[in-house]
Amino acid sequence: EKSDIPKVYHIGESHCLSYAHSRIFTKDGPHLITPRITFGAKAYHFSNNTENHFKAITRINLNQIPNRSLVFISVGEIDCRAADGIIPFSDKTRKPINEIIDDTVKGYITWFLNENVTNQHKYYFFNVPAPKYNTELSVELNNKVAKVVKLFNECLEKKLSISTEKIID
């Protein structure tokens, strides 16, 4: 459907579909949330110096948006799962979880900020939603997932506090 309502673009992995085509109201009036998905994207994919298809797809999505647009960013949930990302990487490498999170969040934010030099979008980073208790996992692993989400969100908030970008909790 063609709409005259201004858009807020939502970049990210599948979580950006949660708000797809919803209307929100800002001080400037109503906006329509329009998703631009990169399936399977992890914060990790943006945090390293290697070019990959997650960066390429996201870059195309960002560049197709009109300059100076409002952009929501939802990345990081996959990184915080029990079987993906931070927890198994820490177990495999013996690197402390807080160091992995710090490196990942710093690199992820830096990539998005560097990609924004030309487009000048107004970013709003979503933090990672609280995990649901998974009865298929041990209490210990459920607690570890909750801890990773908490630390990821704290790190995201801390690193964004020194930039002009905003966080949505």
C-alpha positions as CSV (number, residue, x, y, z in Angstrom):
1,E,0.0,0.0,0.0
2,K,1.3,3.5,-0.9
3,S,1.4,5.8,2.1
4,D,2.0,9.5,2.5
5,I,3.0,8.9,6.1
6,P,6.7,9.4,6.7
7,K,8.7,6.2,7.2
8,V,10.9,5.1,10.0
9,Y,13.2,2.4,8.5
10,H,14.0,-0.6,10.7
11,I,17.3,-2.3,9.8
12,G,18.3,-5.6,11.3
13,E,17.7,-9.3,11.7
14,S,14.3,-10.9,12.0
15,H,13.4,-8.8,15.1
16,C,12.8,-5.9,12.8
17,L,9.7,-7.7,11.5
18,S,8.1,-7.4,14.9
19,Y,7.2,-3.8,14.3
20,A,6.8,-4.0,10.5
21,H,4.1,-1.6,9.1
22,S,3.2,-0.4,12.6
23,R,2.5,3.3,13.1
24,I,4.3,5.2,15.7
25,F,4.0,8.8,16.8
26,T,6.9,11.2,17.3
27,K,7.0,14.9,18.0
28,D,6.8,15.3,14.2
29,G,3.6,13.2,14.0
30,P,2.8,9.7,12.7
31,H,5.4,7.5,11.0
32,L,5.1,4.0,9.4
33,I,7.8,1.5,10.4
34,T,9.3,-0.1,7.2
35,P,11.6,-3.1,7.7
36,R,14.8,-3.7,5.8
37,I,15.9,-7.1,6.9
38,T,19.3,-8.9,6.8
39,F,18.4,-12.4,7.8
40,G,20.7,-14.0,10.4
41,A,22.7,-10.8,11.0
42,K,24.7,-10.9,14.3
43,A,26.4,-7.9,15.9
44,Y,29.5,-10.1,15.5
45,H,29.2,-9.9,11.7
46,F,29.5,-6.1,11.9
47,S,32.2,-6.0,14.6
48,N,35.1,-7.5,12.7
49,N,37.2,-6.1,9.9
50,T,36.2,-8.7,7.4
51,E,33.8,-7.9,4.6
52,N,30.9,-10.3,4.5
53,H,27.4,-10.6,3.0
54,F,25.7,-9.4,6.2
55,K,27.6,-6.1,5.9
56,A,26.9,-5.9,2.1
57,I,23.2,-6.5,2.4
58,T,22.9,-4.0,5.3
59,R,24.9,-1.4,3.4
60,I,22.6,-1.7,0.4
61,N,19.6,-1.4,2.7
62,L,21.0,1.7,4.4
63,N,22.0,3.3,1.0
64,Q,18.6,2.8,-0.4
65,I,17.0,4.8,2.4
66,P,16.6,8.6,1.8
67,N,19.4,10.6,3.5
68,R,18.7,11.9,7.0
69,S,16.0,9.3,7.6
70,L,15.0,7.9,11.0
71,V,16.4,4.4,11.3
72,F,15.8,1.8,14.0
73,I,18.6,-0.8,14.3
74,S,17.9,-4.3,15.8
75,V,20.9,-6.5,15.9
76,G,22.4,-8.5,18.8
77,E,19.6,-10.9,19.8
78,I,21.2,-13.9,17.9
79,D,24.6,-13.1,19.5
80,C,23.0,-13.6,23.0
81,R,21.4,-17.0,22.4
82,A,22.7,-20.1,24.2
83,A,23.8,-21.9,21.1
84,D,24.9,-19.0,18.9
85,G,27.4,-16.3,19.3
86,I,28.9,-15.1,22.6
87,I,28.4,-18.0,24.9
88,P,29.7,-20.8,22.7
89,F,32.6,-18.5,21.5
90,S,33.6,-17.9,25.1
91,D,33.4,-21.6,25.9
92,K,35.5,-22.4,22.8
93,T,38.2,-19.7,23.2
94,R,38.1,-19.3,27.0
95,K,37.9,-15.6,26.4
96,P,35.8,-13.8,29.1
97,I,32.2,-13.0,28.1
98,N,32.5,-9.4,29.1
99,E,35.5,-8.9,26.8
100,I,33.7,-10.6,23.9
101,I,30.7,-8.4,24.5
102,D,32.8,-5.2,24.7
103,D,34.6,-6.0,21.5
104,T,31.4,-7.0,19.7
105,V,29.3,-4.0,20.7
106,K,32.1,-1.5,20.1
107,G,32.8,-2.9,16.6
108,Y,29.1,-3.2,15.7
109,I,28.3,0.4,16.7
110,T,31.5,1.7,14.9
111,W,30.6,-0.1,11.7
112,F,27.1,1.5,11.6
113,L,28.5,4.9,12.5
114,N,31.1,4.7,9.8
115,E,28.5,3.6,7.2
116,N,26.4,6.6,8.2
117,V,29.0,9.4,7.3
118,T,27.4,9.9,3.9
119,N,23.7,9.2,4.6
120,Q,23.5,11.1,7.9
121,H,20.6,8.9,9.2
122,K,19.3,9.4,12.7
123,Y,19.9,6.1,14.4
124,Y,18.0,4.5,17.2
125,F,19.6,1.3,18.4
126,F,17.3,-1.2,20.0
127,N,18.7,-3.2,22.9
128,V,18.3,-7.0,23.0
129,P,14.9,-8.1,24.4
130,A,14.8,-10.0,27.7
131,P,15.1,-13.7,27.0
132,K,12.2,-16.1,27.7
133,Y,13.1,-19.0,30.1
134,N,13.8,-22.0,27.9
135,T,12.7,-25.3,29.6
136,E,15.0,-27.2,27.2
137,L,18.1,-25.6,28.8
138,S,19.5,-26.0,32.3
139,V,18.9,-23.3,34.9
140,E,22.6,-22.5,34.7
141,L,22.5,-21.9,31.0
142,N,19.2,-19.9,31.2
143,N,20.9,-17.7,33.8
144,K,24.0,-17.3,31.6
145,V,21.8,-16.2,28.6
146,A,20.1,-13.7,30.9
147,K,23.5,-12.4,32.1
148,V,24.8,-12.1,28.5
149,V,21.7,-10.1,27.5
150,K,22.1,-7.8,30.5
151,L,25.8,-7.2,29.8
152,F,25.2,-6.7,26.1
153,N,22.5,-4.1,26.8
154,E,24.6,-2.3,29.5
155,C,27.6,-2.2,27.1
156,L,25.4,-0.9,24.2
157,E,24.0,1.9,26.5
158,K,27.4,2.8,27.7
159,K,29.0,3.0,24.3
160,L,26.0,5.0,22.8
161,S,26.1,7.4,25.7
162,I,29.3,9.0,24.3
163,S,27.7,9.4,20.8
164,T,24.8,11.4,19.4
165,E,22.9,8.1,18.7
166,K,20.0,7.0,20.9
167,I,19.0,3.6,22.4
168,I,15.5,2.2,22.7
169,D,14.9,0.0,25.6
